[in-house]
């Protein structure tokens, strides 16, 4: 791959529109498709599914739980030599799906842009972008590494397994805490400390994402159950320590 040409974005939801916009800003001819009518930004054309899948490079910006079904339905339309990249927040699951479904003529790269419309609203510089080569030619993989590096993102080459291990205790726990705090219906107060404001920021950021993302993060990352059990154990330990202090009184 030697030039910026057409790229397809399959799924123009909240993240898909955000990602399509960033690609267009970097000089790509971006086409996208969605189950419902979207309001694509300048530089992004909403077209048919078939036209998106005719692109030499396709980014799948769909929910984790729908990825296998969407990819399977795409197979008759993908061009030989096409580059397929998922953008799922877990990596082992979509990597296995791509290995199982895609023919050898299709190049697959697992990616995780570890940001979204909220955390990336002020730019992508310094934000982490994870990549793992599933079946792409080395020159293709290297081209995209160089491209994303030129965006000044923190491009991380990492195995899908290592990603999921680390993400369970970073992104996974953040979304779990954010959704849990949201259940308390906490509100603004004149007594809000900086720490409280930070917690409310976590609630806002995680709850701005679709609820399905939260469920998928917990379900499809094989290491999030261990995270939740660890969190439960830590809570029990803290509560028991407080009880011991209360018993002293």
Protein Blocks (a to p, Z undefined) as FASTA:
>chain_A
ZZdcddddehjafklmmmmmmmmmnopacddddfbdcdddehiacddfklmmmpmbdcdd
bdfklmmmmmmmmmmmpcghiacddfbfbfklmmmmmmmmpcfkbccddddddbdfklmm
nojehiacddddfkbcfklmmmmmmmmmmnopacddddfklmmmmmmmmmmmmmmmmmmm
mmnopacdfklcfklmmmmmmmmmmmmpcfklmmmmmmmmmklmmmmmmmmmmmmmmmmm
mmmmmmmZZ
